[in-house]
Amino acid sequence: MTGRTRIDRVRASAGIAKLALQQIEDDLTGEIGAQELAQVLRELHHEDHRQDGVFGFLAQLLTAAGQAAGRIEPDRDGEMSCPLHEAAALITENAGLQTYYATRALDPQGESA
């Protein structure tokens, strides 16, 4: 039986995610207005439902990795897991917040949409 290993599935999924993000990047290289750019950025970070945005999913993934690292840490001292939890927090609190500020500046009226 030839089943795919976990790392094979991760590589395939990461490849799909990279292709999808590349498509978004390609869409941003042409002419784009402020409102449309704000809408694109809102898809990456949903202020009201952070878990629904790309940043939220990435933070959730890093949190899960941190939890997995915590289960295998020999001394349970956080040496492996804490950096992953910190990375998740930085995505949510820093990148997400800065993106939110940019969307508000680009399209202040779009907040109620």
C-alpha positions as CSV (number, residue, x, y, z in Angstrom):
1,M,0.0,0.0,0.0
2,T,1.5,3.3,-1.0
3,G,-0.1,6.0,1.1
4,R,1.1,9.5,1.2
5,T,3.0,10.5,4.3
6,R,2.1,13.5,6.5
7,I,5.0,15.5,5.1
8,D,3.9,14.7,1.5
9,R,0.4,16.1,2.4
10,V,1.9,19.2,4.0
11,R,4.2,19.8,1.0
12,A,1.2,19.5,-1.4
13,S,-1.0,21.7,0.7
14,A,1.7,24.3,1.1
15,G,2.3,24.3,-2.6
16,I,-1.4,24.9,-3.2
17,A,-1.4,27.8,-0.7
18,K,1.7,29.3,-2.3
19,L,0.0,29.2,-5.7
20,A,-3.1,30.8,-4.4
21,L,-1.1,33.6,-2.7
22,Q,0.9,34.1,-5.9
23,Q,-2.3,34.6,-7.7
24,I,-3.3,37.3,-5.3
25,E,0.1,38.9,-5.6
26,D,-0.2,38.9,-9.4
27,D,-3.6,40.5,-9.1
28,L,-2.0,43.3,-7.1
29,T,0.7,44.2,-9.6
30,G,-1.7,45.8,-12.1
31,E,-3.9,48.9,-11.7
32,I,-6.1,48.8,-8.6
33,G,-8.1,51.3,-6.8
34,A,-8.1,52.1,-3.1
35,Q,-11.5,50.4,-2.4
36,E,-10.6,47.3,-4.3
37,L,-7.2,47.0,-2.5
38,A,-9.0,47.5,0.8
39,Q,-11.4,44.6,-0.1
40,V,-8.4,42.4,-1.0
41,L,-6.7,43.2,2.3
42,R,-9.9,42.5,4.2
43,E,-9.9,39.0,2.8
44,L,-6.5,38.5,4.3
45,H,-7.5,39.9,7.7
46,H,-11.1,40.0,9.0
47,E,-11.1,42.3,12.0
48,D,-14.5,41.0,13.3
49,H,-13.8,37.3,12.6
50,R,-10.0,37.0,12.6
51,Q,-10.1,33.2,12.2
52,D,-11.8,33.7,8.8
53,G,-8.9,35.6,7.2
54,V,-5.7,34.2,5.8
55,F,-3.7,35.7,8.8
56,G,-6.1,34.0,11.2
57,F,-5.7,30.6,9.5
58,L,-1.9,31.0,9.5
59,A,-2.0,32.0,13.2
60,Q,-4.2,29.0,13.9
61,L,-1.8,26.7,12.1
62,L,1.2,28.1,14.1
63,T,-0.8,27.7,17.3
64,A,-1.5,24.0,16.4
65,A,2.2,23.6,15.7
66,G,3.0,25.2,19.0
67,Q,0.7,22.8,20.8
68,A,2.3,19.8,19.0
69,A,5.7,21.1,20.0
70,G,4.5,21.4,23.6
71,R,3.5,17.8,23.6
72,I,7.0,16.6,22.5
73,E,9.1,19.1,24.5
74,P,11.3,17.0,26.8
75,D,11.3,19.5,29.7
76,R,8.0,21.2,29.0
77,D,9.8,24.5,29.3
78,G,8.4,26.1,26.3
79,E,11.7,26.2,24.4
80,M,10.1,24.6,21.3
81,S,6.5,25.8,21.7
82,C,6.8,29.4,22.9
83,P,8.4,30.7,19.7
84,L,5.5,29.2,17.7
85,H,2.9,30.7,19.9
86,E,4.7,34.1,19.7
87,A,4.8,33.9,15.9
88,A,1.0,33.2,15.9
89,A,0.4,36.2,18.2
90,L,2.6,38.5,16.0
91,I,0.6,37.6,12.9
92,T,-2.6,38.3,14.6
93,E,-1.6,41.3,16.7
94,N,1.0,42.9,14.5
95,A,0.5,42.0,10.8
96,G,-3.2,41.8,11.2
97,L,-3.5,45.0,13.0
98,Q,-1.3,46.9,10.6
99,T,-3.4,45.5,7.7
100,Y,-6.5,46.6,9.4
101,Y,-5.1,50.2,9.7
102,A,-4.2,50.2,6.0
103,T,-7.7,49.1,5.0
104,R,-9.3,51.8,7.1
105,A,-7.0,54.4,5.5
106,L,-7.7,53.1,2.0
107,D,-11.5,52.8,2.4
108,P,-12.9,54.3,5.6
109,Q,-16.5,53.8,4.3
110,G,-15.9,50.1,3.7
111,E,-15.8,49.3,7.4
112,S,-19.6,49.1,7.5
113,A,-19.8,47.1,4.3
